[in-house]
Amino acid sequence: MNFYKLAQNRQSTRKYLPDPVEKEKIIQIIESCRLAPSACNSQPWKFIVVDDPEIKNKISDSSYGKILRFNRFARECPVMVALIIEPPKMLAKIGGAVKDKDFYLMDIGIVASYFCLQAAELGLGTCMLGWFDEPKVKTILDVPKNKRVALLFTLGYEAGKHRKKIRKSIDRICSFNKY
């Protein structure tokens, strides 16, 4: 599909079929992510794919609690993926310090978009989760103490209907030649 159609089609999926995701599709998603641009070609990321149901349920359970239950749908998905922040190259780190910009976080955002868009192109749904118990996830996945888990992704085949996208108008998000 063309990119505009893909952008229209992709949504945050919160209802999944129990069907497993083919390993070939997961590898294709990660391969597309491997090609994502990053500052100084740092590629400051690592993906941990969790398709073991027992481990996946522990990870999904870390994304909600007794009071805040908004990520409970994560239990339905057959695969969860953790996006780990890896150290950027020294040049990117220095450039970020000089410019007072966290280039590695921009890189994480870019690769996260690649992940979701490639999944959508393959007929899979995703949802990026930023709300989770990071220390618990790090323990479950044996992530070193000096690393951060940036995001969790749910991944699987959508069971729900596509929702109408509600977005700001172009004139509210774009101007030409000045603010």
Helices and strands as residue ranges (DSSP letters): H 3-9, H 23-34, G 39-41, E 45-50, H 53-61, G 72-76, E 79-85, H 90-99, H 103-121, E 125-129, H 134-140, E 148-156, H 170-173
